[in-house]
Amino acid sequence: MQAGDLRSLVGFYQRQVVSTDPDYGNEQTEFPDEPSFTCAANIKPRLGGEDVLASRLTGTNLVNITVRRSSDTVQVDTAWRAKDERSGTIYNVRSVIDPSEHSVDHDKFLEMLCEKGVA
């Protein structure tokens, strides 16, 4: 991965607690309007898949988002959401992959498997 490959601007959003039910302690959360941080990224589509949900075939649209490793990006986990700030496409983070064992650039980049178009 070269620095010139990071052509997209991606914002990362962390869930915020909006309210708490006083009787049961359940927290209501939502994503804020402004990202926690933004950074340059490479968004690379992956081959989609099809799942059967309620006896219907549903397609999944997966992408790999590669970002530089930083104090901000290492905090991202599956509770976060990513958004392509230029196109407005929203992705749910499904997993964060640390390529430290498989790459020479292990200390430079993080890879995230994200899914488009799901709640």
The 8 nearest C-alpha neighbors of each residue, nearest first, counted from 0:
[[1, 4, 2, 104, 3, 5, 108, 65],
 [0, 2, 3, 4, 5, 41, 104, 108],
 [1, 3, 4, 5, 0, 6, 67, 39],
 [2, 4, 1, 5, 6, 0, 41, 39],
 [5, 3, 2, 1, 6, 41, 0, 40],
 [6, 4, 40, 41, 39, 3, 2, 7],
 [5, 7, 4, 41, 40, 39, 3, 8],
 [8, 6, 40, 39, 41, 5, 9, 42],
 [7, 9, 39, 84, 38, 40, 83, 85],
 [10, 8, 83, 82, 37, 84, 38, 7],
 [9, 11, 37, 82, 34, 81, 36, 84],
 [12, 10, 81, 34, 36, 80, 35, 37],
 [11, 13, 34, 80, 35, 79, 81, 30],
 [14, 12, 79, 30, 15, 35, 80, 11],
 [15, 13, 30, 29, 28, 79, 12, 16],
 [14, 16, 28, 29, 30, 17, 13, 31],
 [17, 15, 28, 27, 18, 26, 29, 14],
 [18, 16, 28, 27, 15, 29, 19, 26],
 [19, 17, 27, 26, 16, 20, 28, 25],
 [18, 20, 26, 25, 24, 21, 27, 17],
 [19, 21, 24, 25, 22, 23, 26, 18],
 [22, 20, 24, 23, 19, 25, 18, 26],
 [23, 21, 20, 24, 25, 19, 26, 18],
 [22, 24, 25, 20, 21, 19, 26, 27],
 [23, 25, 20, 21, 19, 22, 26, 18],
 [26, 24, 20, 19, 23, 27, 21, 22],
 [25, 27, 19, 18, 28, 24, 20, 16],
 [26, 28, 18, 17, 16, 19, 25, 29],
 [29, 27, 16, 17, 15, 14, 26, 30],
 [30, 28, 14, 15, 31, 16, 17, 27],
 [29, 31, 14, 15, 13, 12, 32, 28],
 [32, 30, 33, 29, 15, 12, 34, 14],
 [31, 33, 34, 30, 12, 29, 35, 13],
 [32, 34, 31, 35, 12, 10, 36, 30],
 [35, 33, 12, 36, 11, 10, 32, 37],
 [34, 36, 12, 11, 13, 33, 37, 10],
 [37, 35, 34, 11, 10, 38, 71, 12],
 [38, 36, 10, 9, 11, 34, 8, 39],
 [37, 39, 9, 8, 40, 10, 36, 66],
 [38, 40, 8, 5, 7, 9, 6, 66],
 [41, 39, 5, 66, 7, 65, 8, 6],
 [40, 42, 5, 65, 64, 7, 6, 4],
 [43, 41, 64, 63, 40, 62, 44, 65],
 [42, 44, 63, 62, 41, 64, 45, 65],
 [45, 43, 62, 61, 63, 42, 46, 60],
 [46, 44, 62, 61, 47, 43, 63, 60],
 [45, 47, 48, 44, 61, 60, 62, 59],
 [48, 46, 60, 59, 61, 45, 58, 49],
 [47, 49, 59, 58, 46, 50, 60, 61],
 [48, 50, 58, 57, 59, 56, 51, 47],
 [51, 49, 57, 56, 52, 58, 48, 59],
 [50, 52, 56, 55, 54, 57, 53, 49],
 [51, 53, 55, 54, 50, 56, 57, 49],
 [54, 52, 55, 51, 56, 57, 50, 49],
 [55, 53, 52, 51, 56, 57, 50, 49],
 [56, 54, 52, 51, 53, 57, 50, 49],
 [55, 57, 51, 50, 49, 52, 58, 54],
 [58, 56, 50, 49, 51, 55, 52, 59],
 [59, 57, 49, 48, 50, 60, 56, 47],
 [60, 58, 48, 47, 49, 61, 57, 114],
 [59, 61, 47, 115, 114, 58, 62, 48],
 [62, 60, 114, 45, 113, 47, 59, 44],
 [63, 61, 44, 45, 113, 43, 112, 64],
 [62, 64, 112, 43, 111, 42, 113, 44],
 [63, 65, 42, 111, 41, 110, 62, 43],
 [64, 66, 110, 41, 40, 109, 111, 63],
 [67, 65, 40, 109, 108, 68, 39, 110],
 [66, 68, 108, 107, 109, 69, 65, 72],
 [67, 69, 108, 107, 109, 72, 66, 73],
 [70, 68, 72, 71, 73, 67, 107, 108],
 [69, 71, 73, 72, 74, 68, 75, 67],
 [72, 70, 69, 73, 74, 36, 75, 68],
 [71, 73, 69, 74, 75, 70, 68, 67],
 [72, 74, 75, 71, 70, 69, 68, 109],
 [75, 73, 72, 71, 76, 70, 69, 79],
 [76, 74, 72, 73, 79, 77, 71, 95],
 [75, 77, 78, 79, 95, 74, 94, 92],
 [76, 78, 92, 93, 79, 94, 75, 95],
 [79, 77, 76, 80, 13, 14, 92, 75],
 [80, 78, 13, 77, 12, 76, 92, 75],
 [79, 81, 91, 12, 92, 11, 90, 13],
 [82, 80, 11, 90, 10, 89, 12, 91],
 [83, 81, 89, 10, 9, 88, 84, 90],
 [82, 84, 9, 88, 87, 85, 86, 8],
 [83, 85, 87, 9, 82, 8, 86, 10],
 [86, 84, 83, 87, 8, 7, 9, 88],
 [85, 87, 88, 83, 84, 82, 89, 8],
 [86, 88, 83, 84, 85, 82, 89, 9],
 [89, 87, 83, 86, 82, 90, 84, 115],
 [90, 88, 82, 81, 115, 87, 83, 91],
 [91, 89, 115, 81, 114, 113, 80, 82],
 [92, 90, 80, 114, 113, 93, 81, 115],
 [91, 93, 113, 77, 80, 94, 79, 112],
 [94, 92, 113, 77, 112, 91, 114, 95],
 [95, 93, 112, 111, 92, 77, 96, 76],
 [94, 96, 111, 110, 76, 112, 97, 93],
 [97, 95, 110, 111, 98, 109, 94, 112],
 [96, 98, 99, 109, 95, 110, 105, 100],
 [97, 99, 101, 100, 105, 102, 96, 109],
 [100, 98, 105, 97, 101, 102, 106, 104],
 [101, 99, 98, 102, 105, 97, 103, 104],
 [102, 100, 98, 99, 103, 105, 97, 104],
 [103, 101, 105, 104, 98, 99, 100, 106],
 [102, 104, 105, 101, 99, 106, 100, 98],
 [105, 103, 102, 107, 106, 108, 99, 0],
 [106, 104, 99, 102, 103, 107, 98, 108],
 [105, 107, 104, 108, 99, 68, 103, 109],
 [106, 108, 68, 104, 105, 67, 109, 69],
 [109, 107, 67, 68, 66, 106, 105, 65],
 [110, 108, 66, 68, 97, 65, 67, 96],
 [109, 111, 65, 96, 64, 95, 63, 66],
 [112, 110, 95, 64, 63, 94, 96, 113],
 [111, 113, 63, 94, 93, 62, 92, 95],
 [114, 112, 92, 93, 91, 62, 90, 61],
 [115, 113, 61, 91, 90, 60, 62, 92],
 [114, 116, 90, 60, 117, 89, 61, 91],
 [115, 117, 114, 90, 89, 118, 60, 91],
 [118, 116, 115, 114, 91, 90, 59, 89],
 [117, 116, 91, 115, 90, 114, 89, 80]]
